[in-house]
Amino acid sequence: MQAKITEILRKHQLSITEARKKILSLFWETGNALAHGDIEQKSSEDFDRVTIYRTLQTFVEKGIIHTIPTSDNSVRYALCKDECAAGHHHDDHVHFICDDCGTTYCIDEVSVPKVKLPKGFNAVQTDLVISGTCNKCEQ
């Protein structure tokens, strides 16, 4: 996994630092979206809040992760697919937040429907977040 993480950082022309490697590995290990606080808790290293925040912002700008809005006005982050690049995210899929366990999922199989806006309106981003019970909690 470390080789894949190093490859991603190099592909996006980023310096390979311990903080970047650790934070990116957390996304790979969990497979789900993470909040800033989740990364602080899961990180065994002593990265300060600012380092984590700047690393997340850099990853968003480079197209490595994307943001997911939540109902409490916080943000979670999830790994992007290969189609994402710096300045262009291909994250037009549905996000699902489980009300029971709090896990956030990217549902890549379901696209956000296109919305026709009135003349003079220009959409920059459309987010669709569905809440309910995930398949793990449903069992």
C-alpha positions as MATLAB code, in Angstrom:
seq = 'MQAKITEILRKHQLSITEARKKILSLFWETGNALAHGDIEQKSSEDFDRVTIYRTLQTFVEKGIIHTIPTSDNSVRYALCKDECAAGHHHDDHVHFICDDCGTTYCIDEVSVPKVKLPKGFNAVQTDLVISGTCNKCEQ';
ca = [
       0.000    0.000    0.000;
       2.861    2.410    0.750;
       4.070    2.092   -2.852;
       0.591    3.054   -4.120;
       0.466    6.058   -1.784;
       3.903    7.229   -2.919;
       2.801    6.797   -6.544;
      -0.317    8.942   -5.969;
       1.699   11.722   -4.330;
       4.258   11.698   -7.162;
       1.533   11.625   -9.826;
       0.067   14.790   -8.312;
       3.524   16.384   -8.011;
       3.466   16.570   -4.221;
       6.375   16.238   -1.832;
       6.304   12.926   -0.016;
       6.005   13.793    3.673;
       5.131   11.616    6.653;
       1.916   13.568    7.240;
       0.755   13.155    3.635;
       1.602    9.452    3.591;
      -0.147    8.789    6.913;
      -3.283   10.790    6.100;
      -3.631    9.225    2.645;
      -3.118    5.751    4.118;
      -5.993    6.396    6.562;
      -8.345    6.937    3.609;
      -7.142    3.696    1.993;
      -7.465    1.709    5.221;
     -10.972    2.869    6.135;
     -12.462    2.930    2.640;
     -15.019    5.498    3.817;
     -15.228    9.256    4.155;
     -13.409   10.858    7.069;
     -13.848   14.115    8.940;
     -10.925   16.202   10.180;
     -11.592   14.902   13.705;
     -11.576   11.282   12.508;
      -8.109   11.792   11.070;
      -6.899   13.372   14.316;
      -8.204   10.387   16.299;
      -6.957    7.680   13.932;
      -3.534    9.205   13.409;
      -1.040    7.711   15.805;
       1.414   10.473   14.842;
       1.302   13.879   16.458;
       0.197   15.974   13.505;
      -1.276   19.256   14.616;
      -4.700   20.419   13.436;
      -3.209   22.909   10.984;
      -1.016   20.265    9.313;
      -4.026   17.985    8.890;
      -6.181   20.840    7.565;
      -3.534   21.989    5.069;
      -2.919   18.427    3.917;
      -6.649   17.889    3.333;
      -6.924   21.188    1.427;
      -3.928   20.261   -0.736;
      -5.425   16.841   -1.469;
      -8.737   18.479   -2.483;
      -6.966   21.007   -4.735;
      -4.936   18.250   -6.411;
      -7.962   15.992   -7.021;
      -6.914   13.256   -4.591;
      -9.936   13.619   -2.290;
     -13.280   15.414   -2.525;
     -15.526   17.034    0.041;
     -18.906   15.808    1.222;
     -21.214   18.256    3.007;
     -23.094   17.002    6.050;
     -26.327   18.049    7.727;
     -24.441   19.589   10.664;
     -22.485   21.900    8.312;
     -19.237   20.011    8.775;
     -17.283   18.431    5.943;
     -16.113   14.896    5.333;
     -13.525   13.868    2.791;
     -13.369   10.810    0.535;
     -10.891    9.469   -2.000;
     -11.478   10.527   -5.581;
     -11.567    8.156   -8.499;
      -8.873    8.280  -11.177;
     -10.950   10.698  -13.287;
     -10.359   13.543  -10.821;
      -7.565   16.021  -11.399;
      -6.370   19.303   -9.993;
      -9.194   21.816  -10.288;
     -11.641   19.262  -11.725;
     -13.467   16.755   -9.561;
     -15.555   13.993  -11.048;
     -17.566   13.440   -7.880;
     -21.067   13.705   -9.305;
     -22.187   10.619   -7.429;
     -24.553   10.269   -4.494;
     -23.253   10.235   -0.933;
     -24.996    8.228    1.787;
     -24.703    8.920    5.519;
     -25.900    6.200    7.872;
     -28.032    7.572   10.716;
     -27.115    4.604   12.930;
     -23.320    4.276   12.647;
     -22.470    7.663   11.105;
     -20.467    6.171    8.237;
     -20.422    8.149    4.984;
     -20.317    6.216    1.711;
     -19.685    7.283   -1.878;
     -22.323    5.522   -3.992;
     -20.538    5.640   -7.348;
     -23.243    3.610   -9.093;
     -25.786    6.417   -8.632;
     -25.193    9.757  -10.346;
     -26.524   13.075   -9.149;
     -29.380   13.947  -11.518;
     -28.845   16.935  -13.804;
     -30.973   19.909  -12.833;
     -32.117   22.433  -15.418;
     -31.812   25.888  -13.928;
     -33.608   29.027  -15.093;
     -31.838   31.321  -17.519;
     -29.113   33.352  -15.848;
     -28.269   30.723  -13.223;
     -25.024   28.771  -13.506;
     -24.427   25.766  -11.243;
     -20.874   25.231  -10.081;
     -21.522   22.227   -7.896;
     -24.443   19.941   -7.096;
     -24.383   17.709   -4.032;
     -26.826   14.953   -3.182;
     -26.521   13.444    0.275;
     -28.966   10.739    1.326;
     -29.358    9.694    4.947;
     -30.798    6.463    6.230;
     -29.597    3.055    7.388;
     -26.620    1.427    5.659;
     -26.513   -2.224    4.606;
     -24.259   -3.155    7.559;
     -26.589   -1.660   10.181;
     -29.683   -3.035    8.421;
     -28.580   -6.628    9.068;
];
